[in-house]
Amino acid sequence: MSTRSSALLVIAGGVVLALLILAGALHPGDSSAEPISAADDAKVAANGAPRDEAAAHAEAVSDSASAAKPAADGKQPFSPPRISAMPKGKFGDMVKLGHDIFTHTQKFAGQYVGNTLSCSNCHLDAGRLANSAPLWAAWVSYPAYRSKNGHVNTFAERLQGCFRFSMNGKAPPLGGDTLLALESYSYWMAKGLPTGTKIKGRGYPKLPKPAQVPDYARGKIVYAQHCALCHQPDGRGLKVAGQAQFPALWGPDSFNWGAGMHSLKNASAFIKANMPLGLGNSLSDQQAWDVAMYMDSHERPQDPRYTGSVAATRKKFHDSPMSMYGQTVNGHLLGQGSTPSGGSVGSQR
Amino acid sequence: MDNEGKIMRINTMSYLIAAALVMPTLAIATEGGVLAHQGNGRGVPACSVCHGAEGQGNDAAGFPRLAGLNAAYLLTQLQDFAGGQRRNAIMMPIAKALSTQEMQSVAKYYADLPLPANALDSDAKPNPSGRAIAQHGRWNQGVPGCVQCHGPDGRGVGETFPSLAGQSSVYTSNQLHDWQQGKRPPGPLGLMRAVANKLSDTEINAVSTYFATLSPAAAGHRSAP
């Protein structure tokens, strides 16, 4: 199968199974997660407490407030060049490699990937889609300071973070072809985009604070109705011919506890704008918060910055109501018993 | 005693051998196979009259390939025809004349048939606009590429997302129009109706033609997944 013809395989939508609604309704009792409320979040922010690392991933989500009202000034978000307009020659080869890595990450950058995800699972349309953390908007937003690591990051270092956390892998070396290809692809897509201005469509459009505290039991029902058909009732996704057709949302094949998508703020924003595939913005804000909380209340690979104690790791990197890490859900302390970070990295899949 | 035991063992073995010989024969002459090739004598004609001797379909006439499609998917379609949720003048009376057991049998029969090796329309011209919709969609207008759910080159994923590769272009086009007109259940969450409503007639024609040119079987695979 050629790489071109197999572009854009893996992502997910969600759909209804009445059966699963029933299943969700039959287990209403397993909601005991600690509350996460708008008030709590506001308090953390007001106190100037350390931001959740994932809130810092708001690099991916930043500008989301402006993106939340995309039509306010009547302008459409930026449109990147068409895929078919990719340049020829050595630079074009690097752009194409970047596209292929982005859409088939395990296949083209497997040595740095410890799960079955591809970049394009969370950056839809191969990183082209506005409000789905498009690469063109990210390209013109770096170098930038990130509270996640406390210094000014280049775009390349930002990409390294994606591999370490979202891909549960390890950072590709600076100057190597993997990062060079992804930089080339991003740069090419950002053709004509200015720096130093707010970019419409960057990140995911941040949701207003939920009216009700996000709830596991309600989220479970949303999941069964809108997500489980593709992502499967156990959240492990679905593979076709050895490749993820629909990505794992939790478990050892998913992103780790350090990834931005483990933050309820990021996950709810992504879900609301983009899920199910082709039906973005069909869930209510509350449904998006609830199902994000449900998804992120499951075990996943350990945070690679793990200090040896879940409580200490939470305090240092996850001290926010937006992170379920180190919270207890259904009697289970999340982060305790995580599979090792790094997953399958270095092994042959 | 020893002799008796020996005789019992021989009898048991004979039975097992006989069963082993008979069972494959029974499998070939299943109810599903008989239905497919002879009909049921109660108003259901042989499926093969329209869908081909090997379930390969008829591209020009718009009769779909059934070989290698998911059994649960096929069963749902028969149930929807019988119940009137999926409206088709030919298939509705046929499905109504099938028992539940017969529907299950014939669905399994076609699901188990090997995929045709080649696309129906192997001489097709390059079709960049059909390919673009199929592989990349029009995301900024909420149309994901078909392969996002229907799998690599549209070869199908599970019981919900049927194979599109090598399917009759007339059939695929008819389905997209049927979704637009509400003649076919909109699919889980209404996904297919939502997608079809965003496609123009030109796009429907292009994408249907594109999938008809693809081989239903991945390289190296001859049978249904």
Interface residues (C-beta under 8 A of the other chain):
Chain A: M1 R4 S5 S6 A7 L8 L9 I11 G13 G14 V15 V16 L17 P77 S79 I83 S84 L124 D125 A126 R128 L129 A130 H226 L229 C230 L238 V240 A241 Q243 Q245 F246 P276 L277 G278 L279 G280
Chain B: P128 A132 Q135 H136 G137 W139 N140 G142 V143 P144 G145 V147 Q148 C149 G151 P152 D153 R155 V157 G158 T160 G187 P188 L189 G190 L191 A194 V195 A218 A219 P225
